[in-house]
Amino acid sequence: MPTIRKAVSAFNSCGFRLFLRKYSTWKNELRNTKKVMSTDTEKWIMKPKYEVDIKVTSLHQLIFDAQQPQIDKPAMINGLTGQSITHGEFQTLSRRLGSALTRLGMKQGDVLGIVSPNCPEFALTFFGVASIGCINTTVNCTYTAVEIAKQLENSRASFVMTHPLLLTTIQEACNIYKGVKHIIVNGPAQAGSISLQDLIEDDGTAFPEDIKINPKEDLVVLPYSSGTTGVPKGVMLTHYNLVANLQQITHPSLMSVKGTTQDIFLGVLPFFHIYGMVPCMGLSLMTGSLTVTLPMFEPKLFVEAIQKYKVTYLHTVPPLVSFLTQSPMVKPELLDNVHTMVCGAAPVGPVLINEFRKKFTDRIQFQEGYGLTEAAPVTHLTPMNRYLPGSTGPSIPNTYAKIVDLETGKTIGPNEGTGELCIKGPQIMKGYYCNEKATKETIDEEGWLHTGDIAKMDEDENVYIVDRLKELIKVKGLQVAPAELEDLLRDHPDIIDVAVIGIPDERAGEVPRAYVVLSQNSTKTEEEIAQYVEENVAPHKKLAGGVIFVNEIPKLATGKILRRKLKETALEEMKMAS
């Protein structure tokens, strides 16, 4: 900078006295220069209201250290069987598993796929793998064998842990992808598999105490996300990414956990999803809380678990809020012990939350969060006692945000319209695994993560998510990439062209709908096409929004599908039908 160079030159040539006489003049020049730079490059960048001192440590060490005061208290209970483990046992069993995996030949940097519903053993496996410097890739347990094989192959997994009911599917996946050395089953050993329970009986002497983990570089988990568009990609999250996010969301302005009594979480959101993994599973362990795990959402089981275990801290997604609000099974007194409820994965909407508050009053502190897998995952969360309907609140500590006009690229200020939300902070992913092109398309040269979500902000820097630039469909908070379903449908011999969009659904938030152009002589029905998809994908990806036969798919001259036009038509038709 010229002003600084001028000062250094004068100091060297004229001595200290001249430097002091000139100092005030140069200081004003420098201040004015900084002011111009700030105006040009930092206008309307949303800065965090708080900063936290983030520890540079491994994820498991952060959790193990934080558990110490609660070492004798229960950490996890299986909501189906009632079996439980304490925080102390959690650490011991995690290390035993790390030792056993080392005996099986697992070494630092190797990848283990977890394909399992929620249970205490999911968390034990996750931290056992992490503790020996290896990497978890969490797989949706409703996936088909083909879908599982794709993720295992892309992540280069050499071990898999699964549930007995999924073992046949995993074996089919491993016949497609041959890179898996050992299948570990959470139950008695079966042909071709090793029992997890046998592994955690290990004496722990093979645990690699000399493992050195670089928190900012070494991966701890490789979840899969479709990003802004396209098929799923491995999101490289380091130990530091998750450590940072856990410390960010436990800032006193955001978190009321760790009161005078132990908090009780309900682990119903899938741990394979980043929301269930970090703000639910990770946060519960870090705060010495108790998590009651449920393998799935089943209304009766869900209600009974809240009632039986007196849940105090409830993580939800919009369909769960809708269930709590509208179901006759749920009486207001069910949530008598709940002091905080957090909703994420998709916007909850002011109408629904107002109905929820009418039923349960304002006694329950409601917080809405925003984030994405690529941000490990939280970037915004409404502060305690300051919920603003429709808003996800300001940036969490250490997180910077801006809203960028889609046409001009300029940063947008309060009430200046909408644009793409961009994020910068210590929780931002390292990149997409083995996909430099996608990484560069998502994280720009200045380190801003482009979320693909359309947002606006108010004068207090509260962010409102108003739409999605990205083409993902969110079904009960789970991502469905239209491109993935379109690729599957294009393989059907009777289909010439196809486009998939998401349409609103009261229970799921959104569901996929396909617009299909059939070949001239085809006799296929809409139901047969929908059945073809259902047989080849996980349940949340099926075409619950239906199949519509059309003569052509609306596209730009470049060939890009005009999904927005299809969606506008669908919404208009739904409006007329109602």
PLY file of the C-alpha trace (Angstrom):
ply
format ascii 1.0
element vertex 578
property float x
property float y
property float z
element edge 577
property int vertex1
property int vertex2
end_header
0.00 0.00 0.00
1.54 3.43 -1.03
0.86 5.15 2.31
2.61 2.41 4.28
5.56 2.37 1.87
5.84 6.18 2.26
6.00 5.86 6.06
8.63 3.10 6.00
10.77 5.05 3.53
10.67 8.21 5.66
11.53 6.27 8.82
14.56 4.70 7.14
15.87 7.90 5.55
14.94 10.65 8.04
14.89 8.92 11.39
12.42 8.48 14.22
11.66 12.18 14.95
10.48 12.93 11.40
8.45 9.75 11.52
6.63 10.93 14.65
5.91 14.42 13.17
4.48 12.86 10.03
2.68 10.02 11.82
-0.68 11.72 12.33
-0.85 12.77 8.67
-0.05 9.30 7.40
-2.47 7.74 9.92
-5.34 9.82 8.52
-4.35 8.90 4.95
-4.27 5.24 5.91
-7.66 5.47 7.66
-9.20 7.11 4.58
-7.66 4.47 2.34
-9.10 1.69 4.54
-12.48 3.40 4.53
-12.58 3.45 0.73
-11.49 -0.21 0.58
-14.15 -1.17 3.10
-16.82 0.66 1.15
-15.79 -1.00 -2.09
-15.25 -4.58 -0.93
-17.04 -5.10 2.39
-20.29 -3.18 2.04
-23.19 -5.16 3.51
-21.07 -8.12 4.52
-22.83 -9.54 7.58
-20.29 -9.89 10.36
-20.83 -12.15 13.39
-21.96 -10.46 16.57
-19.76 -12.79 18.62
-16.46 -14.63 18.24
-15.44 -17.86 19.94
-11.94 -19.19 20.49
-12.01 -22.41 18.46
-9.80 -25.20 19.72
-7.44 -26.75 17.20
-8.05 -30.33 18.23
-9.50 -33.56 16.89
-13.25 -34.10 17.07
-13.07 -37.13 19.33
-10.70 -35.38 21.74
-13.08 -32.42 21.98
-15.97 -34.77 22.77
-14.04 -37.01 25.18
-12.72 -34.01 27.14
-16.16 -32.42 27.32
-17.73 -35.67 28.59
-15.54 -35.90 31.68
-17.90 -34.08 34.12
-20.75 -36.42 33.09
-18.68 -39.61 32.92
-21.07 -41.69 35.06
-24.30 -40.41 33.52
-26.09 -42.17 30.64
-25.03 -40.95 27.20
-27.30 -42.98 24.93
-30.35 -45.20 25.27
-31.73 -47.39 22.50
-35.38 -46.29 22.38
-36.48 -49.73 21.15
-34.55 -52.03 23.49
-33.87 -49.79 26.49
-30.16 -50.69 26.44
-27.95 -47.80 27.54
-24.30 -46.74 27.88
-22.75 -44.04 30.04
-20.45 -41.29 28.77
-17.52 -43.16 30.31
-18.50 -46.43 28.62
-18.90 -44.55 25.34
-15.25 -43.51 25.46
-14.01 -46.95 26.49
-15.99 -48.77 23.80
-14.97 -46.28 21.11
-11.30 -46.89 21.89
-11.82 -50.67 22.01
-13.41 -50.52 18.56
-10.50 -48.41 17.32
-8.13 -51.09 18.59
-10.14 -53.90 16.96
-10.30 -52.09 13.63
-6.55 -51.58 13.76
-6.11 -55.35 14.24
-8.26 -55.86 11.11
-5.78 -53.77 9.13
-7.55 -50.41 9.15
-5.00 -47.60 8.98
-5.08 -43.80 9.13
-6.97 -42.31 6.17
-9.00 -45.45 5.43
-12.76 -45.04 4.98
-15.57 -46.92 6.72
-19.14 -46.67 5.48
-21.86 -46.55 8.13
-25.15 -47.84 6.72
-27.39 -48.00 9.76
-30.49 -46.53 11.35
-30.02 -44.50 14.54
-28.74 -46.48 17.51
-25.98 -46.05 20.11
-23.71 -48.27 18.00
-23.86 -45.74 15.15
-22.19 -43.14 17.37
-19.73 -45.67 18.81
-18.64 -46.64 15.31
-18.36 -43.02 14.18
-16.06 -42.05 17.06
-14.17 -45.34 17.10
-13.25 -44.75 13.46
-12.42 -41.07 14.07
-10.22 -41.88 17.07
-7.72 -43.83 14.93
-7.48 -41.13 12.26
-9.83 -42.83 9.82
-12.81 -41.41 7.93
-16.53 -42.15 8.16
-18.79 -41.94 5.14
-22.41 -41.97 6.29
-24.85 -43.61 3.90
-28.63 -43.25 3.78
-29.83 -46.60 5.08
-32.89 -46.54 2.79
-30.69 -46.59 -0.31
-30.80 -49.47 -2.76
-27.78 -51.72 -3.24
-26.83 -49.82 -6.40
-26.99 -46.44 -4.64
-24.95 -47.74 -1.69
-22.35 -49.24 -4.04
-21.95 -45.88 -5.80
-21.15 -44.07 -2.56
-18.86 -46.79 -1.27
-16.96 -46.77 -4.54
-16.77 -42.99 -4.82
-15.53 -42.66 -1.22
-13.16 -45.64 -1.65
-14.53 -47.29 1.48
-12.80 -50.49 2.58
-15.00 -51.30 5.63
-18.78 -51.16 6.22
-20.84 -51.24 9.42
-24.52 -52.06 9.07
-27.68 -53.41 10.73
-28.65 -57.10 10.40
-31.81 -56.20 8.45
-29.66 -54.39 5.87
-26.99 -57.07 5.56
-28.39 -58.63 2.36
-28.52 -55.21 0.70
-24.95 -54.46 1.78
-23.75 -57.79 0.44
-25.42 -56.98 -2.90
-23.69 -53.59 -2.88
-20.35 -55.24 -2.17
-20.86 -57.57 -5.11
-21.10 -54.45 -7.28
-18.21 -52.59 -5.60
-15.44 -55.04 -4.73
-13.33 -52.73 -2.56
-14.85 -53.60 0.83
-12.58 -55.86 2.90
-14.82 -56.38 5.93
-18.56 -56.09 6.61
-19.33 -55.43 10.27
-22.85 -56.15 11.47
-24.44 -54.64 14.58
-25.54 -57.99 16.00
-24.51 -61.64 15.92
-21.96 -62.57 13.27
-23.45 -63.95 10.08
-21.91 -65.52 7.00
-19.52 -63.05 5.42
-19.66 -60.57 8.30
-18.03 -59.74 11.63
-20.02 -58.93 14.79
-19.62 -55.37 16.07
-20.29 -56.67 19.58
-17.32 -59.03 19.27
-15.10 -56.15 18.14
-15.94 -53.93 21.10
-14.88 -56.76 23.43
-11.30 -56.08 22.26
-8.85 -55.42 25.11
-7.80 -52.09 23.57
-4.07 -52.84 23.46
-3.82 -52.37 19.68
-5.13 -48.79 19.85
-2.63 -46.65 17.87
-1.62 -44.11 20.52
0.95 -42.56 18.18
-1.62 -41.43 15.59
-1.09 -37.74 14.78
-4.13 -35.89 13.45
-3.91 -32.51 11.72
-7.36 -31.11 12.61
-7.45 -28.54 9.81
-6.42 -30.96 7.08
-7.48 -34.48 8.07
-11.02 -35.59 7.26
-13.31 -37.04 9.91
-16.42 -37.60 7.80
-17.37 -37.74 4.14
-21.15 -37.24 3.89
-22.69 -36.90 0.45
-24.55 -33.87 -0.85
-25.79 -32.84 -4.26
-24.50 -29.32 -3.67
-26.22 -26.71 -5.79
-26.96 -29.09 -8.67
-26.21 -32.55 -10.00
-25.55 -35.95 -8.49
-24.29 -36.52 -4.92
-20.68 -35.56 -4.16
-18.50 -36.36 -1.16
-18.23 -33.37 1.18
-14.78 -33.29 2.79
-15.30 -32.23 6.40
-12.25 -32.01 8.62
-12.00 -32.48 12.38
-11.66 -28.70 12.65
-14.84 -28.10 10.63
-16.97 -30.09 13.08
-15.09 -28.89 16.18
-15.67 -25.30 15.03
-19.37 -25.76 14.38
-20.01 -27.44 17.73
-18.24 -24.62 19.55
-20.05 -22.01 17.47
-23.55 -23.32 18.22
-22.84 -23.72 21.93
-22.23 -20.00 22.37
-24.34 -18.77 25.34
-26.45 -16.57 23.06
-27.60 -19.64 21.11
-27.64 -22.61 23.43
-29.54 -23.34 26.62
-28.21 -26.89 27.06
-26.25 -27.82 30.21
-28.59 -26.56 32.86
-28.70 -27.80 36.44
-30.01 -31.19 35.29
-28.97 -33.41 32.39
-30.74 -32.56 29.15
-32.47 -35.29 27.17
-32.38 -35.32 23.37
-34.52 -37.42 21.05
-32.34 -38.93 18.32
-34.97 -39.40 15.62
-33.40 -37.30 12.86
-31.12 -39.68 10.92
-27.50 -39.59 12.07
-26.35 -40.22 8.49
-27.67 -36.74 7.64
-25.48 -33.80 8.68
-28.27 -32.29 10.82
-28.67 -35.48 12.83
-24.92 -36.03 12.91
-23.62 -32.72 14.30
-26.31 -30.58 16.04
-28.01 -33.72 17.39
-25.57 -36.62 17.95
-22.41 -34.54 18.35
-23.98 -31.79 20.43
-25.59 -34.25 22.83
-22.28 -35.99 23.50
-20.38 -32.71 23.83
-22.83 -31.29 26.37
-23.02 -34.43 28.49
-26.66 -34.89 27.56
-28.61 -38.11 27.06
-29.85 -39.14 23.60
-32.73 -41.56 23.16
-32.26 -43.09 19.71
-35.12 -44.09 17.42
-34.44 -45.92 14.13
-37.14 -44.01 12.26
-40.08 -41.69 12.69
-43.14 -43.72 13.60
-45.90 -41.59 15.18
-46.78 -43.85 18.12
-43.14 -44.63 18.93
-42.20 -40.95 18.63
-44.92 -39.82 21.05
-44.22 -42.61 23.53
-40.48 -41.84 23.59
-41.06 -38.13 24.33
-43.44 -39.07 27.11
-41.47 -41.94 28.64
-38.05 -40.29 28.67
-39.26 -36.74 29.39
-37.38 -35.19 26.47
-36.16 -31.65 27.19
-34.43 -30.61 23.97
-36.12 -31.42 20.66
-34.58 -31.24 17.18
-37.16 -31.16 14.39
-37.76 -30.58 10.68
-40.94 -28.94 9.29
-42.86 -32.23 8.85
-42.26 -33.04 12.54
-43.47 -29.57 13.55
-46.55 -30.19 11.41
-47.14 -33.56 13.11
-46.81 -32.09 16.60
-49.17 -29.26 15.67
-51.87 -31.17 13.81
-51.93 -34.75 15.05
-54.71 -35.66 17.50
-52.20 -38.07 19.07
-50.23 -35.09 20.41
-51.72 -33.31 23.41
-50.22 -29.99 24.61
-48.97 -31.63 27.81
-46.75 -34.01 25.76
-44.11 -31.29 25.53
-44.32 -30.19 29.17
-40.65 -31.08 29.75
-39.36 -29.56 26.49
-37.69 -26.20 27.08
-36.17 -25.76 23.58
-37.16 -26.87 20.11
-34.94 -26.29 17.08
-36.13 -26.65 13.48
-33.87 -26.94 10.45
-33.28 -28.65 7.06
-35.97 -26.50 5.38
-37.85 -23.26 6.16
-40.66 -23.89 8.63
-42.92 -21.01 7.55
-44.57 -18.41 9.83
-48.07 -19.93 9.51
-47.04 -23.35 10.82
-44.97 -22.04 13.70
-47.75 -19.66 14.77
-50.12 -22.64 14.89
-47.54 -24.58 16.91
-47.24 -21.75 19.42
-51.01 -21.48 19.76
-51.13 -25.15 20.74
-48.09 -25.23 23.02
-47.93 -21.52 24.04
-44.71 -19.48 24.04
-43.27 -21.44 26.96
-41.10 -23.51 24.62
-38.16 -21.60 23.21
-38.31 -22.03 19.43
-35.21 -21.56 17.28
-34.89 -21.90 13.53
-31.57 -22.73 11.96
-30.06 -22.67 8.50
-27.14 -24.55 7.11
-25.97 -27.12 4.61
-23.75 -30.19 4.52
-20.94 -28.11 3.03
-20.95 -25.94 6.19
-20.80 -28.79 8.74
-23.76 -27.73 8.85
-24.93 -24.62 10.78
-24.33 -21.02 9.62
-27.41 -19.23 11.01
-29.50 -19.78 14.13
-32.03 -17.51 15.78
-30.73 -16.42 19.22
-32.48 -17.50 22.39
-35.65 -15.56 23.16
-35.37 -13.60 19.91
-37.21 -15.76 17.40
-38.48 -13.85 14.39
-41.05 -15.85 12.34
-39.77 -16.61 8.87
-36.14 -15.80 9.70
-33.16 -18.05 10.43
-31.58 -15.22 12.41
-28.13 -13.63 12.03
-24.82 -15.40 11.39
-23.55 -17.59 14.20
-20.17 -16.71 15.81
-17.11 -16.59 13.53
-19.35 -16.74 10.43
-19.54 -14.07 7.74
-22.35 -13.87 5.20
-23.40 -11.78 2.24
-26.24 -11.74 -0.27
-25.15 -11.36 -3.87
-27.31 -10.05 -6.71
-27.67 -12.83 -9.29
-27.28 -10.47 -12.26
-24.75 -7.85 -11.14
-22.74 -9.84 -8.61
-22.90 -6.92 -6.20
-23.60 -7.36 -2.50
-27.18 -6.52 -1.50
-28.05 -4.57 1.63
-31.10 -4.57 3.92
-34.43 -4.48 2.08
-32.67 -4.18 -1.29
-34.15 -7.37 -2.69
-33.00 -10.97 -2.90
-29.85 -12.72 -4.03
-27.69 -15.77 -3.42
-26.53 -16.31 0.16
-22.76 -16.75 0.45
-20.96 -17.91 3.60
-17.43 -17.77 4.97
-16.27 -19.34 8.24
-14.20 -22.09 9.91
-16.98 -24.67 9.39
-16.82 -24.47 5.58
-15.82 -27.75 3.93
-12.40 -28.46 2.53
-14.04 -29.20 -0.82
-15.72 -32.00 -2.74
-13.88 -35.31 -2.71
-11.96 -35.92 -5.95
-14.00 -33.20 -7.67
-11.97 -30.03 -8.08
-14.33 -28.66 -10.73
-17.38 -28.82 -8.44
-15.34 -27.35 -5.58
-14.32 -24.33 -7.65
-17.93 -23.84 -8.75
-19.05 -23.74 -5.10
-16.20 -21.98 -3.25
-14.86 -18.87 -4.99
-11.28 -17.54 -4.96
-11.99 -15.40 -1.89
-13.21 -18.40 0.11
-16.94 -17.64 -0.08
-19.19 -20.70 -0.20
-22.03 -20.09 -2.65
-25.01 -21.83 -1.05
-27.39 -21.80 -4.01
-30.12 -20.49 -1.71
-31.94 -17.22 -2.41
-32.22 -14.96 0.61
-32.83 -11.44 1.84
-31.89 -9.62 5.03
-33.32 -6.92 7.28
-31.68 -3.98 9.08
-30.63 -6.24 11.97
-28.93 -8.69 9.58
-31.53 -11.38 10.14
-31.56 -13.67 7.11
-34.72 -14.93 5.39
-34.46 -17.88 2.99
-37.03 -17.22 0.28
-36.23 -19.70 -2.48
-33.63 -22.11 -3.80
-31.45 -21.28 -6.73
-30.28 -24.85 -6.65
-32.52 -27.47 -8.14
-32.51 -29.84 -5.20
-35.78 -31.19 -3.87
-36.01 -31.48 -0.08
-38.19 -34.43 1.00
-38.58 -34.38 4.79
-35.23 -32.56 4.91
-33.48 -35.18 2.72
-31.96 -34.09 -0.57
-33.17 -35.42 -3.90
-31.24 -34.34 -6.99
-33.50 -34.01 -10.06
-30.54 -34.91 -12.28
-30.20 -38.29 -10.55
-33.86 -39.22 -11.17
-33.69 -37.86 -14.72
-30.66 -40.07 -15.46
-32.57 -43.10 -14.18
-35.67 -42.27 -16.23
-33.66 -41.66 -19.40
-32.44 -45.26 -19.13
-36.03 -46.45 -19.58
-36.43 -47.63 -23.22
-39.84 -45.91 -23.60
-38.71 -42.46 -22.46
-37.32 -39.88 -24.89
-36.98 -36.91 -22.55
-37.72 -36.04 -18.95
-37.63 -33.26 -16.35
-38.04 -33.64 -12.59
-39.16 -30.88 -10.23
-40.25 -30.63 -6.62
-43.82 -29.73 -5.76
-45.16 -28.71 -2.33
-46.42 -31.45 -0.05
-48.05 -30.91 3.33
-46.31 -33.80 5.08
-42.96 -34.05 3.29
-42.35 -30.38 2.47
-41.66 -31.29 -1.16
-41.95 -34.41 -3.31
-40.55 -35.18 -6.79
-42.72 -35.02 -9.89
-41.58 -36.15 -13.35
-42.62 -34.67 -16.68
-42.04 -37.38 -19.27
-41.95 -37.49 -23.08
-42.70 -41.05 -24.21
-41.60 -42.67 -27.45
-44.25 -42.67 -30.17
-45.34 -46.32 -29.86
-45.12 -46.62 -26.08
-48.10 -47.99 -24.18
-46.69 -47.31 -20.71
-48.90 -45.64 -18.11
-47.98 -42.96 -15.58
-48.29 -45.54 -12.81
-45.88 -47.93 -14.53
-43.25 -45.19 -14.92
-43.64 -44.22 -11.26
-43.33 -47.90 -10.26
-40.12 -48.22 -12.33
-38.56 -45.38 -10.35
-39.81 -46.66 -6.99
-38.16 -50.04 -7.60
-34.76 -48.42 -8.17
-34.46 -45.68 -5.55
-34.77 -45.01 -1.83
-38.33 -44.28 -0.61
-37.83 -40.51 -0.29
-36.82 -40.34 -3.98
-39.93 -41.99 -5.40
-42.20 -39.88 -7.62
-44.76 -39.12 -4.93
-45.70 -36.00 -6.88
-46.76 -38.13 -9.83
-45.82 -38.57 -13.47
-47.13 -36.21 -16.13
-46.90 -37.13 -19.81
-46.07 -34.14 -22.05
-45.21 -33.59 -25.71
-42.00 -31.71 -24.98
-39.86 -30.42 -22.10
-39.49 -26.61 -21.99
-35.83 -25.67 -22.43
-33.56 -22.75 -23.20
-31.67 -22.67 -26.49
-28.66 -23.99 -24.56
-30.65 -27.10 -23.62
-31.09 -26.14 -19.96
-34.44 -27.32 -18.61
-36.79 -24.51 -17.58
-37.69 -26.07 -14.24
-39.05 -22.80 -12.91
-41.60 -22.70 -15.74
-42.68 -26.27 -14.99
-42.95 -25.44 -11.31
-45.04 -22.32 -11.96
-47.42 -24.39 -14.10
-47.64 -27.10 -11.43
-48.36 -24.58 -8.66
-51.06 -22.92 -10.76
-52.70 -26.29 -11.45
-52.59 -27.19 -7.74
-54.12 -23.84 -6.85
-56.96 -24.32 -9.32
-57.56 -27.88 -8.09
-57.92 -26.71 -4.52
0 1
1 2
2 3
3 4
4 5
5 6
6 7
7 8
8 9
9 10
10 11
11 12
12 13
13 14
14 15
15 16
16 17
17 18
18 19
19 20
20 21
21 22
22 23
23 24
24 25
25 26
26 27
27 28
28 29
29 30
30 31
31 32
32 33
33 34
34 35
35 36
36 37
37 38
38 39
39 40
40 41
41 42
42 43
43 44
44 45
45 46
46 47
47 48
48 49
49 50
50 51
51 52
52 53
53 54
54 55
55 56
56 57
57 58
58 59
59 60
60 61
61 62
62 63
63 64
64 65
65 66
66 67
67 68
68 69
69 70
70 71
71 72
72 73
73 74
74 75
75 76
76 77
77 78
78 79
79 80
80 81
81 82
82 83
83 84
84 85
85 86
86 87
87 88
88 89
89 90
90 91
91 92
92 93
93 94
94 95
95 96
96 97
97 98
98 99
99 100
100 101
101 102
102 103
103 104
104 105
105 106
106 107
107 108
108 109
109 110
110 111
111 112
112 113
113 114
114 115
115 116
116 117
117 118
118 119
119 120
120 121
121 122
122 123
123 124
124 125
125 126
126 127
127 128
128 129
129 130
130 131
131 132
132 133
133 134
134 135
135 136
136 137
137 138
138 139
139 140
140 141
141 142
142 143
143 144
144 145
145 146
146 147
147 148
148 149
149 150
150 151
151 152
152 153
153 154
154 155
155 156
156 157
157 158
158 159
159 160
160 161
161 162
162 163
163 164
164 165
165 166
166 167
167 168
168 169
169 170
170 171
171 172
172 173
173 174
174 175
175 176
176 177
177 178
178 179
179 180
180 181
181 182
182 183
183 184
184 185
185 186
186 187
187 188
188 189
189 190
190 191
191 192
192 193
193 194
194 195
195 196
196 197
197 198
198 199
199 200
200 201
201 202
202 203
203 204
204 205
205 206
206 207
207 208
208 209
209 210
210 211
211 212
212 213
213 214
214 215
215 216
216 217
217 218
218 219
219 220
220 221
221 222
222 223
223 224
224 225
225 226
226 227
227 228
228 229
229 230
230 231
231 232
232 233
233 234
234 235
235 236
236 237
237 238
238 239
239 240
240 241
241 242
242 243
243 244
244 245
245 246
246 247
247 248
248 249
249 250
250 251
251 252
252 253
253 254
254 255
255 256
256 257
257 258
258 259
259 260
260 261
261 262
262 263
263 264
264 265
265 266
266 267
267 268
268 269
269 270
270 271
271 272
272 273
273 274
274 275
275 276
276 277
277 278
278 279
279 280
280 281
281 282
282 283
283 284
284 285
285 286
286 287
287 288
288 289
289 290
290 291
291 292
292 293
293 294
294 295
295 296
296 297
297 298
298 299
299 300
300 301
301 302
302 303
303 304
304 305
305 306
306 307
307 308
308 309
309 310
310 311
311 312
312 313
313 314
314 315
315 316
316 317
317 318
318 319
319 320
320 321
321 322
322 323
323 324
324 325
325 326
326 327
327 328
328 329
329 330
330 331
331 332
332 333
333 334
334 335
335 336
336 337
337 338
338 339
339 340
340 341
341 342
342 343
343 344
344 345
345 346
346 347
347 348
348 349
349 350
350 351
351 352
352 353
353 354
354 355
355 356
356 357
357 358
358 359
359 360
360 361
361 362
362 363
363 364
364 365
365 366
366 367
367 368
368 369
369 370
370 371
371 372
372 373
373 374
374 375
375 376
376 377
377 378
378 379
379 380
380 381
381 382
382 383
383 384
384 385
385 386
386 387
387 388
388 389
389 390
390 391
391 392
392 393
393 394
394 395
395 396
396 397
397 398
398 399
399 400
400 401
401 402
402 403
403 404
404 405
405 406
406 407
407 408
408 409
409 410
410 411
411 412
412 413
413 414
414 415
415 416
416 417
417 418
418 419
419 420
420 421
421 422
422 423
423 424
424 425
425 426
426 427
427 428
428 429
429 430
430 431
431 432
432 433
433 434
434 435
435 436
436 437
437 438
438 439
439 440
440 441
441 442
442 443
443 444
444 445
445 446
446 447
447 448
448 449
449 450
450 451
451 452
452 453
453 454
454 455
455 456
456 457
457 458
458 459
459 460
460 461
461 462
462 463
463 464
464 465
465 466
466 467
467 468
468 469
469 470
470 471
471 472
472 473
473 474
474 475
475 476
476 477
477 478
478 479
479 480
480 481
481 482
482 483
483 484
484 485
485 486
486 487
487 488
488 489
489 490
490 491
491 492
492 493
493 494
494 495
495 496
496 497
497 498
498 499
499 500
500 501
501 502
502 503
503 504
504 505
505 506
506 507
507 508
508 509
509 510
510 511
511 512
512 513
513 514
514 515
515 516
516 517
517 518
518 519
519 520
520 521
521 522
522 523
523 524
524 525
525 526
526 527
527 528
528 529
529 530
530 531
531 532
532 533
533 534
534 535
535 536
536 537
537 538
538 539
539 540
540 541
541 542
542 543
543 544
544 545
545 546
546 547
547 548
548 549
549 550
550 551
551 552
552 553
553 554
554 555
555 556
556 557
557 558
558 559
559 560
560 561
561 562
562 563
563 564
564 565
565 566
566 567
567 568
568 569
569 570
570 571
571 572
572 573
573 574
574 575
575 576
576 577
